[in-house]
Amino acid sequence: MMESKLTKLILAGAFAGLIGGSAVLAGQEIYQNYQVTHSKVLTEANTTKQLNSSDTASTAYSKVANAVVSVVNFKKSGSTFEESSEGSGVVYKKADGSAFIVTNNHVIDGAAKIQIITNSNRTVVADLVGKDSLTDLAVLKVTDADDLSAASFGDSEKIAVGQKVLAIGSPLGSEYASSVTEGIISATKRLVNSDDTSNANYGGSTVIQTDAAINPGNSGGPLINFAGQIVGINSMKLSSSSSGTAVEGIGFAIPSDQVVNIVNKLVKYGKVTRPALGISMINLTQVPADEQKSTLKLPTDVSGGVVVYKVNDDSPADKAGLKKYDLIVGIDGKTVSNQADLREKLYQHKVGDKIKLTYYRGSDKKTVTIKLNQTLQS
């Protein structure tokens, strides 16, 4: 009755969010404090102001070329290492002779050894600093970094539909390293469904949509504006619709604002700890109109929100009295229209915070205070 229609995502990345154990909120991270270079981003990297007539695809590429790397995943086979897969990555910071590289978690997942190949075709062993399955991000560190430069982050909140962008990476592996494709921003915030190999629905993630060609191997590489700033990390493409229709020109990237916050956490802690409600959920828009009336018994003027279809025992939601088929429509007085809204507003808080949750139970509108004392860790 309330099953979402899943679309097929192929590995330019399997951007499936991790829904661990009792906490079931997958998706993006929004935090209040900025550490890496985000203070600079907010004052200097406004893409509207930074772009000028001299910015071209060539000048943009030249600014980041030596920051983009191929990432090679090796698995252990007996006493030897065998290459398992390849992806891309981008250096976002250099400090004390080391370079820090952001890539996708699925690029390095299960690796016994990780190597990077620089733009000058030099191979260097990389250490895994931290990874986060939920946002499909990972941070690597290399100490031999003389020929690597660091790219800067742009503000993904400032991008606009129709703005030109470049995707840089190693489609199909390092044989095609540093390949560049050009496109536009097709949508600034797109909620895409994700599933794993067992077809378990993991909610969704809010990403940038672009028509710049993204292929297997591009995963982890940067999506840049014409000022040469990272506005996203390429992660996946849509290969076919739910009906099986072939799709072209629909790729997705993790927004840079989200990336900055995650990599800061990974460098500091090696993992990301989040508050969680402890629910499974579905967007109201995915529920047929007749079911909204007969099962949820909602007022006819309610058109958005998140439907609770499971409450985990002893979770914050359970302790607050939430039940199956409740419709969440607000957090701290701010409207929740879908899962992306809910995650964004929830992840502005930390474990131990109290939030005011507004929801409908049938036609009755209620508000309850919930203490976020449950965590989801990657």
ROMARVEX-278179 format. One record per residue (C-alpha): residue in three letters; residue number from 1; x negated, y, z; chain. Coordinates in Angstrom, 2 decimals, m for minus. Layout:
<sites>
> ALA; NUM; X; Y; Z; A
...
</sites>
This chain:
<sites>
> MET; 1; 0.00; 0.00; 0.00; A
> MET; 2; m2.70; 2.47; 0.97; A
> GLU; 3; m5.63; 1.16; m1.04; A
> SER; 4; m7.61; 3.75; m2.99; A
> LYS; 5; m8.39; 3.28; m6.67; A
> LEU; 6; m12.10; 2.70; m6.80; A
> THR; 7; m14.20; 3.77; m9.74; A
> LYS; 8; m17.35; 1.96; m10.76; A
> LEU; 9; m20.66; 3.53; m9.77; A
> ILE; 10; m23.80; 2.05; m11.30; A
> LEU; 11; m27.35; 2.29; m10.08; A
> ALA; 12; m28.54; 5.56; m10.99; A
> GLY; 13; m27.54; 5.02; m7.46; A
> ALA; 14; m25.32; 2.92; m5.32; A
> PHE; 15; m24.29; 5.83; m3.16; A
> ALA; 16; m22.24; 3.67; m0.81; A
> GLY; 17; m21.91; 5.25; 2.62; A
> LEU; 18; m22.63; 3.03; 5.60; A
> ILE; 19; m19.76; 2.46; 7.97; A
> GLY; 20; m21.30; 0.79; 10.95; A
> GLY; 21; m19.49; m1.14; 13.62; A
> SER; 22; m16.99; 0.88; 15.57; A
> ALA; 23; m17.58; 4.24; 13.93; A
> VAL; 24; m16.03; 4.66; 10.54; A
> LEU; 25; m16.74; 8.07; 9.09; A
> ALA; 26; m18.96; 8.04; 6.02; A
> GLY; 27; m20.20; 11.00; 4.05; A
> GLN; 28; m21.94; 14.26; 4.28; A
> GLU; 29; m23.88; 16.02; 7.00; A
> ILE; 30; m23.42; 19.67; 7.94; A
> TYR; 31; m25.51; 21.02; 10.80; A
> GLN; 32; m25.84; 24.52; 12.17; A
> ASN; 33; m29.60; 24.90; 12.48; A
> TYR; 34; m31.93; 25.01; 9.50; A
> GLN; 35; m35.55; 24.00; 9.88; A
> VAL; 36; m37.51; 23.04; 6.75; A
> THR; 37; m37.31; 26.06; 4.48; A
> HIS; 38; m33.65; 26.83; 4.82; A
> SER; 39; m34.12; 30.18; 6.55; A
> LYS; 40; m35.99; 31.15; 3.40; A
> VAL; 41; m33.28; 29.60; 1.29; A
> LEU; 42; m30.57; 31.71; 2.84; A
> THR; 43; m32.44; 34.98; 2.35; A
> GLU; 44; m34.33; 34.40; m0.88; A
> ALA; 45; m32.80; 31.52; m2.80; A
> ASN; 46; m29.43; 32.94; m3.65; A
> THR; 47; m29.12; 31.49; m7.14; A
> THR; 48; m26.91; 34.34; m8.28; A
> LYS; 49; m29.59; 36.89; m7.47; A
> GLN; 50; m32.66; 34.82; m8.31; A
> LEU; 51; m31.78; 33.93; m11.88; A
> ASN; 52; m32.80; 36.39; m14.55; A
> SER; 53; m33.28; 36.52; m18.29; A
> SER; 54; m36.84; 35.17; m18.10; A
> ASP; 55; m35.72; 31.94; m16.42; A
> THR; 56; m35.68; 29.11; m18.96; A
> ALA; 57; m35.69; 25.33; m18.82; A
> SER; 58; m39.42; 25.34; m19.50; A
> THR; 59; m40.29; 27.82; m16.74; A
> ALA; 60; m38.03; 26.01; m14.30; A
> TYR; 61; m39.62; 22.64; m15.08; A
> SER; 62; m43.14; 24.03; m14.75; A
> LYS; 63; m42.38; 25.18; m11.21; A
> VAL; 64; m41.50; 21.69; m10.00; A
> ALA; 65; m43.36; 19.33; m12.35; A
> ASN; 66; m46.16; 18.53; m9.89; A
> ALA; 67; m43.67; 17.98; m7.09; A
> VAL; 68; m41.70; 15.23; m8.85; A
> VAL; 69; m42.94; 11.65; m8.40; A
> SER; 70; m41.98; 8.12; m9.32; A
> VAL; 71; m41.21; 5.92; m6.31; A
> VAL; 72; m42.00; 2.21; m6.55; A
> ASN; 73; m40.41; m0.34; m4.21; A
> PHE; 74; m42.44; m3.50; m3.56; A
> LYS; 75; m41.00; m6.63; m1.94; A
> LYS; 76; m43.13; m9.29; m0.25; A
> SER; 77; m43.40; m12.58; m2.13; A
> GLY; 78; m45.50; m15.05; m0.20; A
> SER; 79; m48.85; m13.40; 0.39; A
> THR; 80; m48.45; m10.90; m2.43; A
> PHE; 81; m46.38; m7.80; m3.18; A
> GLU; 82; m44.15; m7.70; m6.24; A
> GLU; 83; m42.55; m4.62; m7.72; A
> SER; 84; m38.83; m4.73; m7.05; A
> SER; 85; m37.52; m1.44; m8.42; A
> GLU; 86; m38.45; 2.12; m9.31; A
> GLY; 87; m36.83; 5.45; m8.66; A
> SER; 88; m37.79; 9.09; m8.28; A
> GLY; 89; m38.56; 11.56; m5.53; A
> VAL; 90; m39.58; 15.17; m5.00; A
> VAL; 91; m42.07; 16.80; m2.62; A
> TYR; 92; m40.26; 19.41; m0.55; A
> LYS; 93; m42.96; 20.26; 2.01; A
> LYS; 94; m46.74; 20.12; 2.44; A
> ALA; 95; m48.29; 20.39; 5.88; A
> ASP; 96; m51.67; 19.46; 7.39; A
> GLY; 97; m52.85; 17.86; 4.16; A
> SER; 98; m49.75; 15.65; 3.85; A
> ALA; 99; m46.81; 15.82; 1.47; A
> PHE; 100; m43.23; 15.01; 2.47; A
> ILE; 101; m41.04; 13.50; m0.23; A
> VAL; 102; m37.26; 13.15; m0.30; A
> THR; 103; m35.73; 10.29; m2.26; A
> ASN; 104; m32.64; 8.08; m2.09; A
> ASN; 105; m32.34; 5.43; 0.59; A
> HIS; 106; m31.31; 2.86; m2.00; A
> VAL; 107; m34.58; 3.47; m3.88; A
> ILE; 108; m36.70; 2.27; m0.93; A
> ASP; 109; m34.19; m0.08; 0.68; A
> GLY; 110; m35.81; m3.33; 1.80; A
> ALA; 111; m39.28; m2.30; 0.66; A
> ALA; 112; m42.30; m4.06; 2.19; A
> LYS; 113; m44.54; m1.42; 0.59; A
> ILE; 114; m43.83; 1.89; m1.11; A
> GLN; 115; m46.01; 3.64; m3.66; A
> ILE; 116; m45.59; 6.92; m5.47; A
> ILE; 117; m46.96; 7.85; m8.88; A
> THR; 118; m47.79; 11.53; m9.24; A
> ASN; 119; m47.32; 13.71; m12.30; A
> SER; 120; m51.05; 13.30; m12.98; A
> ASN; 121; m50.48; 9.51; m13.07; A
> ARG; 122; m52.21; 8.80; m9.77; A
> THR; 123; m50.85; 6.01; m7.53; A
> VAL; 124; m50.66; 6.62; m3.76; A
> VAL; 125; m49.29; 4.45; m0.94; A
> ALA; 126; m46.48; 6.20; 0.96; A
> ASP; 127; m45.25; 5.79; 4.52; A
> LEU; 128; m41.53; 5.72; 5.32; A
> VAL; 129; m40.74; 8.53; 7.77; A
> GLY; 130; m37.03; 7.85; 8.11; A
> LYS; 131; m33.92; 6.86; 6.18; A
> ASP; 132; m30.19; 7.41; 6.36; A
> SER; 133; m27.85; 4.96; 4.64; A
> LEU; 134; m24.80; 7.14; 5.17; A
> THR; 135; m26.06; 9.97; 2.98; A
> ASP; 136; m28.37; 7.76; 0.89; A
> LEU; 137; m31.44; 9.83; 1.73; A
> ALA; 138; m34.95; 8.90; 2.85; A
> VAL; 139; m38.18; 10.77; 3.59; A
> LEU; 140; m41.63; 9.51; 2.63; A
> LYS; 141; m45.05; 10.87; 3.58; A
> VAL; 142; m48.36; 10.68; 1.73; A
> THR; 143; m51.66; 11.88; 3.14; A
> ASP; 144; m53.51; 11.97; m0.18; A
> ALA; 145; m51.68; 14.94; m1.63; A
> ASP; 146; m54.19; 17.14; m3.46; A
> ASP; 147; m52.45; 16.99; m6.83; A
> LEU; 148; m48.95; 17.42; m5.40; A
> SER; 149; m47.11; 20.70; m5.05; A
> ALA; 150; m43.94; 21.39; m3.05; A
> ALA; 151; m40.67; 22.46; m4.63; A
> SER; 152; m38.33; 24.81; m2.79; A
> PHE; 153; m34.67; 24.30; m1.97; A
> GLY; 154; m32.00; 26.53; m3.42; A
> ASP; 155; m28.66; 27.12; m1.69; A
> SER; 156; m26.13; 24.64; m3.02; A
> GLU; 157; m23.33; 26.81; m1.64; A
> LYS; 158; m24.29; 29.42; m4.24; A
> ILE; 159; m24.09; 27.21; m7.33; A
> ALA; 160; m21.28; 27.81; m9.80; A
> VAL; 161; m19.38; 25.71; m12.30; A
> GLY; 162; m20.94; 26.18; m15.73; A
> GLN; 163; m24.37; 27.07; m14.34; A
> LYS; 164; m27.23; 25.40; m16.24; A
> VAL; 165; m29.30; 22.79; m14.39; A
> LEU; 166; m32.04; 20.27; m15.10; A
> ALA; 167; m32.34; 16.68; m13.85; A
> ILE; 168; m35.94; 15.48; m13.52; A
> GLY; 169; m37.13; 11.97; m12.78; A
> SER; 170; m38.14; 8.59; m14.12; A
> PRO; 171; m35.18; 7.07; m15.97; A
> LEU; 172; m35.75; 3.35; m16.48; A
> GLY; 173; m38.99; 3.61; m14.47; A
> SER; 174; m42.38; 5.30; m14.56; A
> GLU; 175; m42.80; 4.61; m18.28; A
> TYR; 176; m40.49; 7.61; m18.75; A
> ALA; 177; m41.75; 9.59; m15.75; A
> SER; 178; m41.09; 13.34; m15.59; A
> SER; 179; m38.26; 13.13; m18.09; A
> VAL; 180; m36.06; 16.23; m18.15; A
> THR; 181; m32.40; 16.44; m19.12; A
> GLU; 182; m30.34; 19.61; m19.27; A
> GLY; 183; m26.71; 20.13; m18.42; A
> ILE; 184; m24.35; 22.24; m16.39; A
> ILE; 185; m22.67; 22.08; m13.00; A
> SER; 186; m19.35; 20.40; m13.79; A
> ALA; 187; m17.99; 20.67; m10.24; A
> THR; 188; m19.58; 22.05; m7.09; A
> LYS; 189; m17.85; 19.69; m4.67; A
> ARG; 190; m16.52; 16.37; m5.82; A
> LEU; 191; m15.33; 13.64; m3.44; A
> VAL; 192; m16.25; 10.28; m4.95; A
> ASN; 193; m15.25; 6.90; m3.63; A
> SER; 194; m17.96; 4.38; m2.81; A
> ASP; 195; m17.99; 0.64; m2.40; A
> ASP; 196; m20.59; m2.01; m1.74; A
> THR; 197; m21.14; m5.31; m3.55; A
> SER; 198; m18.34; m6.89; m1.52; A
> ASN; 199; m15.95; m4.15; m2.72; A
> ALA; 200; m15.52; m2.79; 0.79; A
> ASN; 201; m14.35; 0.82; 0.51; A
> TYR; 202; m16.61; 3.17; 2.42; A
> GLY; 203; m14.56; 6.32; 2.12; A
> GLY; 204; m16.46; 8.76; 0.00; A
> SER; 205; m19.10; 11.43; m0.26; A
> THR; 206; m19.00; 15.06; m1.34; A
> VAL; 207; m21.42; 15.60; m4.21; A
> ILE; 208; m22.28; 17.93; m7.08; A
> GLN; 209; m21.00; 16.76; m10.46; A
> THR; 210; m23.16; 17.41; m13.53; A
> ASP; 211; m23.25; 16.38; m17.16; A
> ALA; 212; m27.07; 16.34; m17.21; A
> ALA; 213; m28.02; 12.78; m18.17; A
> ILE; 214; m28.75; 10.68; m15.07; A
> ASN; 215; m29.85; 7.09; m15.56; A
> PRO; 216; m31.17; 4.24; m13.39; A
> GLY; 217; m34.56; 5.44; m12.17; A
> ASN; 218; m33.44; 9.07; m11.84; A
> SER; 219; m32.24; 8.27; m8.33; A
> GLY; 220; m33.98; 10.48; m5.80; A
> GLY; 221; m35.20; 13.03; m8.32; A
> PRO; 222; m34.24; 16.70; m8.15; A
> LEU; 223; m31.43; 18.58; m9.81; A
> ILE; 224; m32.81; 22.09; m10.22; A
> ASN; 225; m31.50; 25.49; m11.26; A
> PHE; 226; m33.29; 27.64; m13.80; A
> ALA; 227; m35.14; 29.43; m10.99; A
> GLY; 228; m36.89; 26.11; m10.36; A
> GLN; 229; m35.13; 25.46; m7.04; A
> ILE; 230; m33.73; 22.12; m5.87; A
> VAL; 231; m29.94; 22.35; m5.66; A
> GLY; 232; m29.35; 18.61; m5.39; A
> ILE; 233; m30.90; 15.14; m5.25; A
> ASN; 234; m29.69; 12.94; m8.10; A
> SER; 235; m28.07; 9.79; m6.84; A
> MET; 236; m25.59; 8.15; m9.20; A
> LYS; 237; m23.50; 8.29; m12.34; A
> LEU; 238; m20.01; 7.21; m13.24; A
> SER; 239; m20.08; 4.39; m15.77; A
> SER; 240; m16.40; 3.56; m16.12; A
> SER; 241; m13.02; 4.59; m14.78; A
> SER; 242; m10.78; 2.43; m12.61; A
> SER; 243; m9.07; 1.22; m15.79; A
> GLY; 244; m12.39; 0.16; m17.34; A
> THR; 245; m12.65; 3.05; m19.78; A
> ALA; 246; m16.26; 3.93; m20.63; A
> VAL; 247; m17.40; 7.27; m19.22; A
> GLU; 248; m20.17; 9.61; m20.40; A
> GLY; 249; m21.64; 12.72; m18.87; A
> ILE; 250; m20.49; 12.35; m15.27; A
> GLY; 251; m23.41; 12.26; m12.86; A
> PHE; 252; m23.67; 13.17; m9.20; A
> ALA; 253; m26.23; 14.76; m6.90; A
> ILE; 254; m26.38; 15.20; m3.13; A
> PRO; 255; m26.11; 18.97; m2.39; A
> SER; 256; m29.35; 20.61; m1.24; A
> ASP; 257; m27.79; 22.13; 1.87; A
> GLN; 258; m26.91; 18.63; 3.02; A
> VAL; 259; m30.35; 17.32; 2.06; A
> VAL; 260; m32.18; 19.99; 4.08; A
> ASN; 261; m30.28; 19.11; 7.22; A
> ILE; 262; m30.80; 15.39; 6.85; A
> VAL; 263; m34.53; 15.53; 6.10; A
> ASN; 264; m35.07; 17.73; 9.14; A
> LYS; 265; m33.42; 15.09; 11.31; A
> LEU; 266; m35.33; 12.25; 9.69; A
> VAL; 267; m38.69; 13.94; 10.16; A
> LYS; 268; m37.92; 14.74; 13.79; A
> TYR; 269; m36.17; 11.55; 14.86; A
> GLY; 270; m36.62; 8.97; 12.08; A
> LYS; 271; m32.85; 8.52; 11.94; A
> VAL; 272; m29.62; 10.47; 12.13; A
> THR; 273; m27.25; 10.24; 15.07; A
> ARG; 274; m23.69; 11.47; 14.52; A
> PRO; 275; m20.50; 11.99; 16.47; A
> ALA; 276; m17.61; 9.83; 15.32; A
> LEU; 277; m13.91; 9.43; 15.95; A
> GLY; 278; m13.84; 5.66; 15.50; A
> ILE; 279; m11.16; 5.44; 12.83; A
> SER; 280; m10.61; 4.07; 9.35; A
> MET; 281; m8.85; 6.56; 7.12; A
> ILE; 282; m7.43; 7.38; 3.71; A
> ASN; 283; m6.48; 10.64; 2.04; A
> LEU; 284; m2.78; 11.47; 2.11; A
> THR; 285; m2.92; 12.09; m1.63; A
> GLN; 286; m3.75; 8.42; m2.11; A
> VAL; 287; m0.50; 7.35; m0.44; A
> PRO; 288; 2.50; 7.01; m2.80; A
> ALA; 289; 5.18; 9.66; m2.26; A
> ASP; 290; 7.82; 7.13; m1.24; A
> GLU; 291; 5.49; 5.67; 1.39; A
> GLN; 292; 4.78; 9.14; 2.75; A
> LYS; 293; 8.50; 9.42; 3.37; A
> SER; 294; 9.43; 5.90; 4.46; A
> THR; 295; 6.31; 4.79; 6.35; A
> LEU; 296; 4.63; 7.99; 7.51; A
> LYS; 297; 7.94; 9.87; 7.90; A
> LEU; 298; 6.22; 13.20; 7.29; A
> PRO; 299; 7.88; 16.57; 6.72; A
> THR; 300; 8.33; 17.23; 3.01; A
> ASP; 301; 6.19; 20.38; 3.13; A
> VAL; 302; 3.06; 18.50; 4.31; A
> SER; 303; 0.85; 17.89; 1.28; A
> GLY; 304; m2.66; 17.22; 2.63; A
> GLY; 305; m4.53; 15.53; 5.42; A
> VAL; 306; m6.14; 12.23; 6.40; A
> VAL; 307; m4.08; 9.19; 7.31; A
> VAL; 308; m5.33; 6.98; 10.14; A
> TYR; 309; m4.91; 3.33; 9.22; A
> LYS; 310; m7.05; 1.80; 11.95; A
> VAL; 311; m8.14; 2.97; 15.40; A
> ASN; 312; m11.08; 1.14; 16.94; A
> ASP; 313; m10.66; m0.06; 20.51; A
> ASP; 314; m12.16; 2.19; 23.19; A
> SER; 315; m13.16; 4.79; 20.60; A
> PRO; 316; m12.71; 8.56; 21.15; A
> ALA; 317; m9.62; 8.43; 18.93; A
> ASP; 318; m8.22; 5.50; 20.92; A
> LYS; 319; m8.82; 7.27; 24.23; A
> ALA; 320; m7.06; 10.35; 22.89; A
> GLY; 321; m3.99; 8.30; 21.94; A
> LEU; 322; m4.23; 8.37; 18.14; A
> LYS; 323; m2.34; 5.60; 16.36; A
> LYS; 324; m2.09; 3.99; 12.96; A
> TYR; 325; m0.30; 6.23; 10.42; A
> ASP; 326; m1.03; 9.46; 12.30; A
> LEU; 327; m1.91; 12.22; 9.83; A
> ILE; 328; m4.88; 14.43; 10.80; A
> VAL; 329; m4.47; 17.97; 9.43; A
> GLY; 330; m6.87; 20.10; 11.48; A
> ILE; 331; m9.97; 20.33; 13.64; A
> ASP; 332; m10.43; 23.32; 15.96; A
> GLY; 333; m7.72; 25.20; 14.12; A
> LYS; 334; m9.32; 24.68; 10.69; A
> THR; 335; m7.39; 22.86; 8.00; A
> VAL; 336; m8.30; 19.27; 7.10; A
> SER; 337; m7.05; 18.42; 3.61; A
> ASN; 338; m9.07; 15.26; 2.96; A
> GLN; 339; m11.86; 13.01; 4.22; A
> ALA; 340; m14.54; 15.44; 3.06; A
> ASP; 341; m13.01; 18.24; 5.14; A
> LEU; 342; m12.78; 15.99; 8.17; A
> ARG; 343; m16.39; 14.85; 7.97; A
> GLU; 344; m17.71; 18.33; 7.31; A
> LYS; 345; m15.95; 19.81; 10.30; A
> LEU; 346; m16.69; 16.84; 12.55; A
> TYR; 347; m20.40; 16.84; 11.76; A
> GLN; 348; m20.70; 20.47; 12.74; A
> HIS; 349; m20.47; 19.07; 16.27; A
> LYS; 350; m22.78; 16.91; 18.32; A
> VAL; 351; m22.20; 13.95; 20.60; A
> GLY; 352; m20.59; 15.16; 23.83; A
> ASP; 353; m18.72; 18.07; 22.26; A
> LYS; 354; m14.98; 18.42; 22.62; A
> ILE; 355; m12.80; 19.15; 19.61; A
> LYS; 356; m9.14; 19.99; 19.21; A
> LEU; 357; m7.54; 17.63; 16.71; A
> THR; 358; m4.22; 18.53; 15.09; A
> TYR; 359; m2.11; 15.73; 13.62; A
> TYR; 360; 1.37; 14.64; 12.66; A
> ARG; 361; 3.07; 11.60; 14.10; A
> GLY; 362; 6.07; 11.37; 11.87; A
> SER; 363; 7.62; 14.82; 11.85; A
> ASP; 364; 6.10; 15.82; 15.20; A
> LYS; 365; 3.01; 18.03; 15.08; A
> LYS; 366; 0.60; 17.46; 17.95; A
> THR; 367; m2.76; 18.75; 19.19; A
> VAL; 368; m5.12; 16.75; 21.37; A
> THR; 369; m8.60; 17.34; 22.80; A
> ILE; 370; m11.14; 14.62; 21.96; A
> LYS; 371; m14.58; 14.17; 23.46; A
> LEU; 372; m17.09; 13.00; 20.86; A
> ASN; 373; m18.92; 10.47; 22.97; A
> GLN; 374; m19.38; 7.82; 20.31; A
> THR; 375; m22.19; 7.78; 17.80; A
> LEU; 376; m22.99; 6.30; 14.42; A
> GLN; 377; m26.64; 5.66; 13.76; A
> SER; 378; m28.47; 4.67; 10.61; A
</sites>
